[in-house]
Amino acid sequence: MQRFLVIAALSMALTPPSLAGEFSLSASTTYRLNIAEPQSLRLPGRAPAEPAIPPQLADKPYAELISSAARKAALDPALVHAVIFVESRYQAAARSPKGAIGLMQVLPETAARYGVADPAKSPEANVKAGTLYLQDLMQLFDGRLELALAAYNAGENAVLRYGHRVPPYPETQSYVPAVLARYREWREPVVTPGPVRIEYLPGTRLDPRASGTVLQ
C-alpha cells in the first residue's frame, strides 16, 4: 500500500501543469466560450472586384460607368456600348423629337418604371434606366436579341403586335442591324476549345475522344 501511494505521488509530481489541470476537471464541467466581440474573430471580407474592362471598350466614353451598369443589369457591356453608339453617339445631352433623352435615349415614362424620375439628370441615371429596360426586354422576348433591340427602338407593344417579329418600320429595320453590327465588332471573341489531352502520368496521355482508351 505504501508503495502504491509513493508511485501515485510521483506521478502527480511529474505531470505537467497543463495536463494536471485537465485531469482536475470533473466530467460534469461544461466548457463555454465567452466572446465579447464575436466579429473580431472573423477574417476581414473583401468586396468582389469589378471585372476588367476589355481593351476594345476601355477607350470608349463613359467606359467604367457603362461597364458597371451593364453588369448590374446582367448585360454584356459591349451590347450597351453598341446601343449607346447608335442611339446617341455618346452624347449625354442628346434629345430626340419624340422626347427620348440622353446616352441611351430613354423616354421619361420608361425611366419612371425603374425609379429614375429624370433620365436627363445625369449619365448614371440615364444608363441605369436604359440598361434595366433593355434587360426586361431580353427577358420578355426570351433572350432573342433582335426582338429586344426592335422593342427598345419601337416599343415592346409594336413587336408583340407584329407577331414577335421586327416591325416593318424603316427606322427599326435599320436600327437593329446597326446595333448588331457594332455589338459583333466590340464583344469578346468566342473561343471554341479544342480537344483536351490530359497527362496523368509522365509519358501517358488520355484521349477523351476514345472513352476508356489510354494512349501511350
C-alpha positions as CSV (number, residue, x, y, z in Angstrom):
1,M,0.0,0.0,0.0
2,Q,2.8,2.4,0.9
3,R,4.5,1.6,-2.4
4,F,1.3,2.4,-4.3
5,L,1.0,5.8,-2.6
6,V,4.6,6.6,-3.4
7,I,4.0,5.8,-7.1
8,A,0.8,7.9,-7.2
9,A,2.6,10.9,-5.6
10,L,5.5,10.7,-8.0
11,S,3.0,10.5,-11.0
12,M,1.3,13.7,-9.8
13,A,4.6,15.5,-9.3
14,L,5.8,14.6,-12.8
15,T,2.6,15.6,-14.5
16,P,2.9,18.9,-16.4
17,P,0.7,21.7,-15.0
18,S,-1.5,21.9,-18.2
19,L,-2.3,18.2,-18.0
20,A,-2.9,18.3,-14.3
21,G,-5.4,21.0,-14.9
22,E,-7.2,18.8,-17.4
23,F,-7.3,15.9,-15.1
24,S,-8.8,18.1,-12.4
25,L,-11.9,18.9,-14.4
26,S,-14.9,16.9,-13.4
27,A,-17.0,15.0,-16.0
28,S,-19.9,17.4,-15.5
29,T,-17.8,20.5,-16.1
30,T,-19.2,22.5,-19.1
31,Y,-16.8,24.4,-21.3
32,R,-18.1,27.8,-22.6
33,L,-16.5,30.2,-25.0
34,N,-17.3,33.7,-23.9
35,I,-16.5,36.2,-26.7
36,A,-17.4,39.8,-26.0
37,E,-16.8,40.8,-29.7
38,P,-17.5,37.9,-32.0
39,Q,-16.9,40.0,-35.1
40,S,-13.3,40.4,-34.0
41,L,-12.6,36.8,-34.9
42,R,-13.9,37.0,-38.4
43,L,-11.5,37.3,-41.3
44,P,-11.8,40.7,-43.0
45,G,-14.0,40.4,-46.0
46,R,-13.1,41.8,-49.4
47,A,-15.7,43.2,-51.8
48,P,-15.6,41.4,-55.2
49,A,-13.5,43.4,-57.7
50,E,-15.1,44.8,-60.8
51,P,-14.2,42.8,-63.9
52,A,-11.6,44.4,-66.0
53,I,-12.9,46.4,-69.0
54,P,-12.0,44.7,-72.2
55,P,-9.3,46.6,-74.3
56,Q,-11.8,47.2,-77.2
57,L,-14.1,49.1,-74.8
58,A,-11.6,50.7,-72.4
59,D,-11.1,53.8,-74.6
60,K,-14.8,54.4,-75.2
61,P,-16.5,57.3,-73.5
62,Y,-18.1,56.5,-70.1
63,A,-16.4,53.1,-70.2
64,E,-16.4,52.5,-66.4
65,L,-20.0,53.8,-66.0
66,I,-21.3,51.6,-68.8
67,S,-19.5,48.5,-67.7
68,S,-20.7,48.8,-64.1
69,A,-24.4,49.5,-65.1
70,A,-24.4,46.7,-67.7
71,R,-23.1,44.1,-65.3
72,K,-25.6,45.1,-62.6
73,A,-28.3,44.6,-65.2
74,A,-26.7,41.2,-66.3
75,L,-26.0,42.6,-69.8
76,D,-22.8,42.4,-71.9
77,P,-21.2,45.9,-71.7
78,A,-20.4,45.6,-75.4
79,L,-24.1,45.4,-76.2
80,V,-24.8,48.5,-74.1
81,H,-22.0,50.4,-75.9
82,A,-23.5,49.4,-79.2
83,V,-26.9,50.7,-78.2
84,I,-25.5,53.9,-77.0
85,F,-23.4,54.4,-80.1
86,V,-26.3,54.0,-82.4
87,E,-28.8,55.9,-80.2
88,S,-26.7,59.0,-79.3
89,R,-23.1,58.7,-80.4
90,Y,-22.2,59.0,-76.7
91,Q,-23.8,62.5,-76.4
92,A,-25.2,62.8,-72.9
93,A,-27.3,65.9,-73.9
94,A,-28.9,64.2,-77.0
95,R,-32.7,64.6,-77.3
96,S,-34.9,63.2,-80.0
97,P,-38.0,64.8,-81.5
98,K,-40.1,62.1,-79.7
99,G,-38.7,63.2,-76.3
100,A,-36.1,60.4,-75.8
101,I,-33.2,61.7,-73.7
102,G,-29.5,61.1,-73.0
103,L,-27.0,58.5,-73.8
104,M,-29.5,55.7,-74.1
105,Q,-32.3,57.8,-75.5
106,V,-34.7,56.9,-72.7
107,L,-38.3,58.3,-72.5
108,P,-39.2,59.8,-69.2
109,E,-42.1,57.5,-68.8
110,T,-39.8,54.5,-69.4
111,A,-37.3,55.8,-66.9
112,A,-40.0,56.2,-64.3
113,R,-40.6,52.4,-64.3
114,Y,-37.2,52.0,-62.8
115,G,-37.3,54.8,-60.2
116,V,-35.5,57.3,-62.3
117,A,-37.5,60.5,-62.2
118,D,-35.3,62.4,-64.6
119,P,-33.3,60.5,-67.2
120,A,-31.6,63.8,-68.2
121,K,-30.3,64.4,-64.6
122,S,-27.0,62.5,-65.1
123,P,-25.4,59.9,-67.4
124,E,-25.6,57.5,-64.4
125,A,-29.3,57.9,-64.1
126,N,-29.8,57.6,-67.9
127,V,-27.7,54.4,-68.3
128,K,-29.3,52.8,-65.2
129,A,-32.8,53.2,-66.7
130,G,-31.7,52.2,-70.2
131,T,-29.9,49.0,-69.1
132,L,-32.7,47.9,-66.8
133,Y,-35.2,48.4,-69.6
134,L,-33.1,46.5,-72.1
135,Q,-32.7,43.6,-69.6
136,D,-36.5,43.5,-69.1
137,L,-36.9,43.3,-72.9
138,M,-34.4,40.5,-73.1
139,Q,-36.5,38.5,-70.6
140,L,-39.8,39.4,-72.3
141,F,-38.6,38.1,-75.7
142,D,-36.8,35.0,-74.3
143,G,-33.3,36.3,-75.0
144,R,-33.9,37.0,-78.7
145,L,-31.6,39.9,-79.1
146,E,-33.0,41.2,-82.4
147,L,-36.5,41.4,-80.9
148,A,-35.3,43.1,-77.7
149,L,-33.5,45.7,-79.8
150,A,-36.5,46.2,-82.0
151,A,-38.7,46.7,-78.9
152,Y,-36.1,49.2,-77.5
153,N,-36.5,51.2,-80.6
154,A,-40.1,50.9,-81.5
155,G,-41.7,49.7,-78.1
156,E,-42.5,46.3,-76.9
157,N,-46.1,46.6,-78.0
158,A,-45.1,47.0,-81.6
159,V,-43.1,43.8,-81.6
160,L,-46.0,42.0,-79.9
161,R,-48.4,43.4,-82.4
162,Y,-46.4,42.1,-85.4
163,G,-46.3,38.6,-84.0
164,H,-42.9,38.6,-82.4
165,R,-41.2,40.0,-85.5
166,V,-39.2,43.1,-86.1
167,P,-41.8,45.7,-87.0
168,P,-41.7,46.9,-90.6
169,Y,-40.8,50.5,-89.7
170,P,-37.9,51.8,-91.8
171,E,-36.2,53.3,-88.7
172,T,-36.4,50.0,-86.7
173,Q,-35.4,47.9,-89.8
174,S,-32.2,50.0,-90.0
175,Y,-31.7,50.3,-86.2
176,V,-31.5,46.6,-85.3
177,P,-28.8,45.6,-87.9
178,A,-26.8,48.7,-87.0
179,V,-26.7,47.8,-83.3
180,L,-25.9,44.2,-84.0
181,A,-23.0,45.1,-86.3
182,R,-21.4,47.2,-83.5
183,Y,-22.1,44.6,-81.0
184,R,-20.3,41.9,-83.1
185,E,-17.4,44.3,-83.6
186,W,-16.9,45.1,-79.9
187,R,-17.9,41.9,-78.0
188,E,-15.5,39.5,-76.6
189,P,-14.4,36.9,-79.2
190,V,-15.9,33.5,-78.7
191,V,-13.2,30.9,-78.2
192,T,-14.1,27.3,-79.2
193,P,-12.0,24.9,-77.1
194,G,-10.1,22.2,-79.0
195,P,-9.6,18.6,-78.0
196,V,-8.4,18.2,-74.4
197,R,-5.4,16.0,-73.7
198,I,-4.9,15.0,-70.1
199,E,-1.5,13.7,-68.9
200,Y,-2.0,12.0,-65.6
201,L,1.3,10.1,-65.5
202,P,4.6,11.1,-67.2
203,G,4.5,9.8,-70.7
204,T,0.9,8.7,-70.5
205,R,-1.8,10.6,-72.3
206,L,-5.6,10.2,-72.1
207,D,-7.5,11.0,-75.3
208,P,-11.1,11.9,-74.4
209,R,-12.3,11.1,-77.9
210,A,-11.7,7.4,-77.3
211,S,-13.5,6.9,-74.0
212,G,-11.7,4.5,-71.7
213,T,-8.7,4.2,-74.0
214,V,-5.3,5.1,-72.7
215,L,-2.7,6.1,-75.3
216,Q,1.0,5.6,-74.6
